[in-house]
Amino acid sequence: MSDALSDFMVHVDESLGVDERSKLEDIVRSDDCVISAAFPQHTPHLMMVVYDCECEHAQDILGHVRDTGLHATML
């Protein structure tokens, strides 16, 4: 893992329950380049993702979210 860390927010259009958010966090964290992925309690439609930007592009991580069938954008 490099020292080149970056972060971004993923805005999920759908309203997700606690279990659905947890499952999505697990899916995103399964990427070897992702350090963390979490929905803050006060913003359940926004997921913060921290990743190694020398290993992966944010657009690719967003693609993993969209591959689940959700409508999402990067902020």
N, C-alpha and C positions, 0 to 999 in steps of 0.2 A: 504494500500500500504506500502510495506517495504522500507527500505533504500538501499536495494540491487539492484542497477540499473546497467545495462550493455547495451552495444550497439554493433551493427554489421552492415555491409553493405550487401545489397542484390544486386547482379549483375543480371540484366534482359537482356537476350539475344536479345529479340525483340526490335525494335525501337518503342517507344510509343509516341503518341502525348500528348499535354498538358492535354487534357481531360481524356485520358486513364491513365496517371500518377496520376492525381488527384483522379480518381476513385479507383485506386489501393491503394493509400495512405489511403483513407477512409476505404477500406476493412481491411487493416492491423490495422488501429487505432481502428476499432470496437472491437478488442480483448481487454478485460478488463485489461490485463496485459501489454499492450503496452502503453507507455507514449507518444511517438511521432513517426511519420514515414513521411519522406519527401525526395523528390528528389532535391538535390542541383541544382541550375540553370546551373552551369558549367559542371555538370556530369549527364545528363538526363538518363543514363543507370544504375546509382547506387542510391539505396534508403537507407538512414540512418534510422535505427530503434533503438529506445531506449525503453527498457522494464524492467520489474521487474523480475529478474532472479530467485527469490524465488517462483514466481507464474507460470512461463512458461519457456520453453526451446527455444532457438533460432531455433532449428531444426523444432519445431512445427510451429513457425511463418513462416518460410520458406515454410513449407507445405501449409499454407494458401495461399501464393503467387502462388505456383504451382497448387493448386486446381482451380485457375482461368484459367488454360490452358497455362500459360506462362512457358517458360524455364528459370529457375533462379538458381543461386548458391549463397552460403554464402561466404563472404570474411572476 
